[in-house]
Amino acid sequence: MIKNLLLVILCFSLVSCDPAALQRTLYTLNSATELSSSEISGGLKEALEIGIGKGSDTLSKKDGFYKSAYKILLPPEAQKVANKLRNVPGFTNVEEKILEKINRGAEDAAKKAKPIFVSAIRQMTFSDAKNILLGEQNAATQFLNRTTSDALYKEFNPVIVQSLDKFDARKYWADAVNAYNKVPFVEKANPDLDDYVTRQALNGLFSMVEAEELNIRTNIAARTSELLKKVFARQDKK
């Protein structure tokens, strides 16, 4: 107690101690007691849930994918198809049409992503929770990516397919590829974009989670609950 009081007095007395440093000190002192593994695990899961909530909300808005840094572009093979069809009647603007359709599908699917991610987050054991807390600034996101990607893909892929069909993206692209495959001397292309769009949409969601994890790790104001404040104050002391 005396040690903590002296630290506060020292911080107040130093001219160079700005408000942000003082706030960080106070949070650290309030969280001086040893954290339990359940508290660390709970705090990390809460941070990840906040990240996926914000990510899902942002990406599910109109143009959340289509007109953002997370825009899903055509893979090289699909780009080759689009380039070849520019002079084919009915497919002159195939690239922009399919880009809009697959990104609209990803935006629609993002609305349904949150419960899938949250379920995966809550099932994590975080046996190495303290190492994640004291690790890299994206350690929790990378752990989530590493340990749940396959399960998330299996659950999210049908959602993507349903959303792509909602915008006729798969039918439109299949028609375009079938037209392309009739062009003489071309290497036949695969009309399936489901896997690619699913993985790109998941990458966008993981990127948003990572950004929010970084925000919570570095911005005290982003720690909106007592548990977040307590857990990440431990990280501040490393």
N, C-alpha and C positions, 0 to 999 in steps of 0.2 A: 504493500500500500504506500509506504513512504517513498519507495523507489519510483512508483508510478507518479506520485505527486511531484517529486523532484523533476521528473521528465517533463511534466506539463509546465511547471514554473520555468524550466529552462527554455522550453519552446516559446513561451510568452515573452521571455526576456530578450531573445535574439531578434535583432532587427530583420535578419534574413529569413526568419520563419514566416512564410506566407500563409494565408488562410488554408490553402489546399494541403500544405504540409501539416498544419495544426489539425485539420480534420482527419488526415490519415493517422496521425499520432493518437488521437482520441479513439478512433475505431480500433486501432491496434490494442490500446490499453483495455478497452471494453471487452476485447476478445482474448485476453491474456490467458485465460484458462485453457487447458489442453482440450482439444476437440476430440470427440469420439468418432470412430469410423462411420457410424450411422449419420452423424452430423455432416461429415465431409461428403459422404455419398449423397445425402439429401440435398446439400447445397449445390453440388455439381449437377445433379439431376434437375434441380430447379432452374439452374442457369441454362441448361440445354433445352428445357421445356420453353423457357422464355424465348430462346433463340429460334426454335422451330415455330413458335406461335407468331413471332414477328416476321419470320421468313415466309411462312405460309400466307399470312395476311398481305404482305407486300407483293409476292409473286402471283397471287391469285387475282390481283386487280387487273383491269384491262390494261394491256401493254406492260404488265409486270415482267413478262419475258420478252415479248415481241419488240418493245422499244426501250430496252434497258441493257445494261452490261451483261445480263444473263441470257440474251437472245440466243436461241438455239439455231445454229447455222446448219446447212446441209453438209453431210459427210462427203468426202471426195468422190465416191462412186455416184452419189446422187447428183452432185454438181456436174459430173460428166454427162449424165442423162439430160439434165436441164439445158446444158449448153448445146447438145446435139438436137434438141427439139425446138430450138428457137425459130426455126424456119418451117416447122410442121404446123399446118392449120389446126387451131384449137388448143395449141400448147405453146404459143409464142411467149406467154408470160408465166410459164409453168413455175419458174424458180420463186418468184415473189408470192405467187398464190400458195404454193406448198409451204413456204416459210411462214406465212401468216397462219395457215391452218394448223401446222404442228405446234406453233407457239401458242395459239389460242387453246389448243388441246392441253398443253402443259399448264397454262394458266387455270383452266377449268379443273385439272387434276390436282393442282396445288391446294385448292379449297378442301380437298378430301385428304390431304397429306398429314395434317396435324395429328389426328388420332392414331394413325399408323406409326408415326415417329414416336409419339408419347408412349405408346404401348411398348415399343422397343426400349425406350429410355428407362422405363420403370422396371423392366425385367433385368437390367444390368446389375451385376453384383458389386462391381467396383472394389474387388478384393485389393486392388492396388490403388485405392482412392487417393491416399496421401501423395503417392508419386505423381499422379495426374495433377493434383492441386498444385504441387510444387514444380511441375514440369514446364514444358514449353507453353506459350500463350494460346496455342490451339490444341493442347493435349487432350482435353475432354472431347472435342469434336473429332479428332483423329481416332481416339479410342472408340467412339460411337461408329465412325465410318468403318473401322477395321473389324469390329465385332458384330455389327448388325447389317452391313450392306447387303449380304445375300438374302437375309430374311426380309429386309425392306424391299428389295427388288421384287421378290416373289409376290409380296402383297401389293406393291405399287404398280407393277406392270399391268395387271388387269384394269386398274383405275385409269392408267394412261390410254390403254386401248379403247376403253369406253368413251373417254373424252375425245380422242382422235376421231372416233366414229361419229360423235356428236357434230363434228365440223366436216364430216366426209373427207377427212384427210387421207385415210388409208385407201378409200375407193379412188379418189382423185389421183393419188400417186400410183396406184396399181394400173390405172388406165394409161398414165403417162409412161410408165415403164414398159407396158405391153406395146405401146406405140413405138417406143425406142427399140425394143427387141425385134421389131419387124424391119428395122433399117438394115440394109445389106452390109455384111462384113463387120458388124459391131460385136463386141464381146457381150454376151447376155448379162443383164443386170438383175438383181434381186429386188422385188418391189417391197420387201419387208423393212419398214422403218421403226417398228414397235420397240425393238431392243435399244436402238440408238437413241430415240426420243426419251425413253424411260431413264436411261443412264445420264443423259444430259440434264433432264429435269431434276434428278437426284443430286447431280453435281451442283446445280443452282441452289437447291435447298441446303445442302451441306455448307456451301459457301456463306449463305446467310446465317446459319448457326455459328459458323466460325467467326464471322464479323461480330455477332452479339456476344460470344464468349470473350473475345478480345475487349469489347466495350466494358463488360462486367469486371474483367480482370484489371483494367487500367483506369476506369472511371468510377470513382466511389459513388457518385450520384446515381449510377445505373443499378446499384445494389438496392433493390426496392423492398427487401424484406429483412428482418432481423437475422434470419439464418444466412442469407447471402452476405450480409455485412460481417457476421461473425466468421464464416468460413473463409471468405476471401481476404479478410484482415490477416489471417494466418499466412496466406500467400504473400501479402505485402511485406512480411517480415523476413522473407527468405533472402 
